[in-house]
Amino acid sequence: MSSSDQEPSRPPESAAVANSRRTFSFDGRGRTAALSAGLLIIGAIVGAGALRVAGGIPRQVSFVLQPSPITSMSEWTPAAIKGQVAEVFGNKFIIADASGRALVETGREGEGGRMVKPNETVTVQGRFERGSLHASVIQHEDGRADPVGPSKGPPPHGVVARLRDAVRP
């Protein structure tokens, strides 16, 4: 008896069927690489969650420009001015120095006139456009610096509480 008589003959399999029957197994290096990649992904997720709970990365506040007279500002340029707060109107205030006066816009952070007080001397850095200075940093006489404008990331600590208090009747 021949071997072909004992077993029924099968038609040849297509490549797709043969590939679907393959089993994948990891050798020692493959398992170590998969475990390392998994641990890195888990670590990144846990780290991002911890950073979010902690309040994000604090914004760095620094002055890059030296203050100059108000009359030297030109349209669509960065500028820094130092002077005394003359008047406060919600999220805007007027700053005056020996050369003149300028309107400073502070955005949401300055709502209610809480960032500066009349007769306070401040240094403001921002972008001068359309006749007013759009502040990015306000530095007070005591050395405290307040970042102003849209942030990249979570809001600074306390902003959400201030907004919540402003909305309550």
C-alpha positions as a Markdown table, in Angstrom:
| # | Residue | x | y | z |
|---|---|---|---|---|
| 1 | Met | 0.0 | 0.0 | 0.0 |
| 2 | Ser | 1.3 | 3.4 | -0.8 |
| 3 | Ser | 1.0 | 6.4 | 1.4 |
| 4 | Ser | -1.2 | 8.2 | -1.0 |
| 5 | Asp | -3.8 | 5.4 | -0.6 |
| 6 | Gln | -4.1 | 5.8 | 3.2 |
| 7 | Glu | -4.6 | 9.6 | 3.4 |
| 8 | Pro | -7.1 | 11.4 | 1.3 |
| 9 | Ser | -5.4 | 14.0 | -0.9 |
| 10 | Arg | -6.1 | 17.7 | -0.2 |
| 11 | Pro | -6.2 | 20.4 | -2.7 |
| 12 | Pro | -3.4 | 22.9 | -2.5 |
| 13 | Glu | -4.2 | 25.9 | -0.1 |
| 14 | Ser | -4.2 | 29.4 | -1.2 |
| 15 | Ala | -1.6 | 31.8 | 0.3 |
| 16 | Ala | -4.3 | 33.8 | 2.2 |
| 17 | Val | -5.6 | 30.6 | 3.9 |
| 18 | Ala | -2.1 | 29.5 | 4.8 |
| 19 | Asn | -1.2 | 32.9 | 6.3 |
| 20 | Ser | -4.4 | 33.0 | 8.4 |
| 21 | Arg | -3.3 | 29.7 | 10.1 |
| 22 | Arg | 0.1 | 31.0 | 11.2 |
| 23 | Thr | 0.5 | 31.7 | 14.8 |
| 24 | Phe | 2.6 | 34.5 | 16.1 |
| 25 | Ser | 4.9 | 33.9 | 19.0 |
| 26 | Phe | 7.4 | 36.2 | 20.7 |
| 27 | Asp | 10.8 | 35.0 | 21.5 |
| 28 | Gly | 12.7 | 36.4 | 24.6 |
| 29 | Arg | 13.7 | 39.7 | 22.9 |
| 30 | Gly | 10.2 | 40.3 | 21.5 |
| 31 | Arg | 8.6 | 39.9 | 24.9 |
| 32 | Thr | 11.1 | 42.2 | 26.5 |
| 33 | Ala | 10.5 | 44.8 | 23.8 |
| 34 | Ala | 6.7 | 44.6 | 24.0 |
| 35 | Leu | 6.8 | 44.8 | 27.8 |
| 36 | Ser | 9.2 | 47.9 | 27.7 |
| 37 | Ala | 6.9 | 49.6 | 25.2 |
| 38 | Gly | 3.8 | 48.9 | 27.3 |
| 39 | Leu | 5.5 | 50.3 | 30.4 |
| 40 | Leu | 6.6 | 53.4 | 28.6 |
| 41 | Ile | 3.0 | 54.0 | 27.4 |
| 42 | Ile | 1.6 | 53.4 | 30.9 |
| 43 | Gly | 4.2 | 55.8 | 32.4 |
| 44 | Ala | 3.3 | 58.5 | 29.9 |
| 45 | Ile | -0.4 | 58.2 | 30.7 |
| 46 | Val | 0.2 | 58.3 | 34.4 |
| 47 | Gly | 2.6 | 61.2 | 34.1 |
| 48 | Ala | 0.1 | 63.2 | 32.0 |
| 49 | Gly | -2.6 | 62.5 | 34.5 |
| 50 | Ala | -0.5 | 63.6 | 37.4 |
| 51 | Leu | 0.5 | 66.8 | 35.6 |
| 52 | Arg | -3.1 | 67.6 | 34.9 |
| 53 | Val | -4.1 | 67.0 | 38.6 |
| 54 | Ala | -1.2 | 69.2 | 39.8 |
| 55 | Gly | -2.4 | 72.1 | 37.7 |
| 56 | Gly | -0.1 | 72.0 | 34.6 |
| 57 | Ile | 3.1 | 73.6 | 33.9 |
| 58 | Pro | 3.3 | 77.1 | 35.4 |
| 59 | Arg | 3.7 | 79.9 | 32.8 |
| 60 | Gln | 7.1 | 81.6 | 32.9 |
| 61 | Val | 6.8 | 85.4 | 33.2 |
| 62 | Ser | 9.7 | 87.4 | 31.9 |
| 63 | Phe | 10.3 | 90.8 | 30.4 |
| 64 | Val | 12.2 | 90.7 | 27.1 |
| 65 | Leu | 11.9 | 94.4 | 26.3 |
| 66 | Gln | 13.1 | 97.5 | 28.2 |
| 67 | Pro | 10.4 | 100.1 | 28.9 |
| 68 | Ser | 10.3 | 103.0 | 26.4 |
| 69 | Pro | 8.3 | 106.2 | 26.3 |
| 70 | Ile | 4.6 | 105.8 | 25.3 |
| 71 | Thr | 5.0 | 108.1 | 22.3 |
| 72 | Ser | 7.7 | 105.9 | 20.8 |
| 73 | Met | 5.3 | 102.9 | 20.2 |
| 74 | Ser | 4.4 | 102.1 | 16.6 |
| 75 | Glu | 1.6 | 100.0 | 15.2 |
| 76 | Trp | 1.9 | 96.2 | 15.1 |
| 77 | Thr | 5.1 | 96.0 | 17.2 |
| 78 | Pro | 6.0 | 94.6 | 20.6 |
| 79 | Ala | 6.4 | 97.2 | 23.2 |
| 80 | Ala | 7.1 | 97.7 | 26.9 |
| 81 | Ile | 6.0 | 100.8 | 28.8 |
| 82 | Lys | 6.3 | 102.0 | 32.4 |
| 83 | Gly | 4.0 | 104.5 | 34.0 |
| 84 | Gln | 1.3 | 105.2 | 36.5 |
| 85 | Val | -2.2 | 103.8 | 36.2 |
| 86 | Ala | -4.5 | 106.8 | 35.6 |
| 87 | Glu | -7.9 | 105.2 | 35.2 |
| 88 | Val | -9.4 | 101.6 | 35.2 |
| 89 | Phe | -12.3 | 100.6 | 33.0 |
| 90 | Gly | -13.2 | 96.9 | 33.5 |
| 91 | Asn | -10.5 | 95.0 | 31.7 |
| 92 | Lys | -8.8 | 98.1 | 30.3 |
| 93 | Phe | -6.8 | 100.8 | 31.9 |
| 94 | Ile | -5.0 | 104.0 | 31.0 |
| 95 | Ile | -1.3 | 104.3 | 31.8 |
| 96 | Ala | 0.5 | 107.6 | 31.8 |
| 97 | Asp | 4.2 | 108.5 | 31.7 |
| 98 | Ala | 6.1 | 111.8 | 31.1 |
| 99 | Ser | 5.5 | 111.5 | 27.3 |
| 100 | Gly | 1.8 | 110.7 | 27.1 |
| 101 | Arg | -1.0 | 108.2 | 27.9 |
| 102 | Ala | -1.9 | 104.8 | 26.4 |
| 103 | Leu | -4.9 | 102.5 | 26.7 |
| 104 | Val | -3.9 | 99.0 | 27.9 |
| 105 | Glu | -6.2 | 95.9 | 27.3 |
| 106 | Thr | -5.8 | 93.0 | 29.7 |
| 107 | Gly | -8.4 | 90.5 | 28.4 |
| 108 | Arg | -10.4 | 88.3 | 30.7 |
| 109 | Glu | -7.9 | 88.3 | 33.5 |
| 110 | Gly | -8.4 | 92.1 | 34.1 |
| 111 | Glu | -12.2 | 92.0 | 34.3 |
| 112 | Gly | -13.5 | 94.0 | 37.2 |
| 113 | Gly | -10.3 | 96.1 | 37.4 |
| 114 | Arg | -8.7 | 93.6 | 39.8 |
| 115 | Met | -5.2 | 93.5 | 38.1 |
| 116 | Val | -4.2 | 97.1 | 38.7 |
| 117 | Lys | -5.3 | 100.0 | 40.9 |
| 118 | Pro | -5.4 | 103.7 | 40.2 |
| 119 | Asn | -2.1 | 105.6 | 41.0 |
| 120 | Glu | -0.1 | 102.3 | 41.0 |
| 121 | Thr | 3.1 | 102.3 | 39.0 |
| 122 | Val | 3.4 | 99.3 | 36.6 |
| 123 | Thr | 5.4 | 98.1 | 33.7 |
| 124 | Val | 3.4 | 96.6 | 30.9 |
| 125 | Gln | 4.8 | 94.5 | 28.0 |
| 126 | Gly | 2.6 | 93.5 | 25.1 |
| 127 | Arg | 1.8 | 94.2 | 21.4 |
| 128 | Phe | 0.7 | 97.7 | 20.3 |
| 129 | Glu | -2.0 | 97.6 | 17.7 |
| 130 | Arg | -5.0 | 99.7 | 16.7 |
| 131 | Gly | -4.1 | 102.4 | 19.1 |
| 132 | Ser | -3.9 | 100.3 | 22.3 |
| 133 | Leu | -1.4 | 98.0 | 24.0 |
| 134 | His | -2.6 | 94.4 | 24.3 |
| 135 | Ala | -0.8 | 93.3 | 27.5 |
| 136 | Ser | 1.0 | 90.0 | 27.9 |
| 137 | Val | 2.7 | 90.7 | 31.2 |
| 138 | Ile | 2.1 | 93.3 | 33.9 |
| 139 | Gln | 4.7 | 93.9 | 36.5 |
| 140 | His | 3.8 | 95.7 | 39.7 |
| 141 | Glu | 6.1 | 97.9 | 41.9 |
| 142 | Asp | 6.5 | 95.1 | 44.5 |
| 143 | Gly | 8.0 | 92.8 | 41.8 |
| 144 | Arg | 4.9 | 90.7 | 41.3 |
| 145 | Ala | 4.3 | 89.9 | 37.6 |
| 146 | Asp | 0.9 | 88.8 | 36.2 |
| 147 | Pro | 0.7 | 87.0 | 32.9 |
| 148 | Val | -2.1 | 88.2 | 30.8 |
| 149 | Gly | -3.8 | 86.8 | 27.7 |
| 150 | Pro | -4.5 | 83.4 | 26.3 |
| 151 | Ser | -2.5 | 80.6 | 27.9 |
| 152 | Lys | -1.2 | 77.5 | 26.3 |
| 153 | Gly | -2.5 | 74.7 | 28.5 |
| 154 | Pro | -4.6 | 74.7 | 31.6 |
| 155 | Pro | -5.6 | 78.0 | 33.2 |
| 156 | Pro | -3.3 | 79.4 | 35.9 |
| 157 | His | -4.2 | 78.5 | 39.5 |
| 158 | Gly | -7.2 | 80.5 | 40.7 |
| 159 | Val | -8.5 | 81.7 | 37.3 |
| 160 | Val | -11.3 | 79.1 | 37.3 |
| 161 | Ala | -12.4 | 80.1 | 40.8 |
| 162 | Arg | -12.4 | 83.8 | 39.9 |
| 163 | Leu | -14.4 | 83.1 | 36.8 |
| 164 | Arg | -16.9 | 81.0 | 38.8 |
| 165 | Asp | -17.2 | 83.8 | 41.4 |
| 166 | Ala | -17.8 | 86.4 | 38.6 |
| 167 | Val | -20.7 | 84.4 | 37.1 |
| 168 | Arg | -22.5 | 83.8 | 40.4 |
| 169 | Pro | -25.2 | 86.4 | 41.2 |
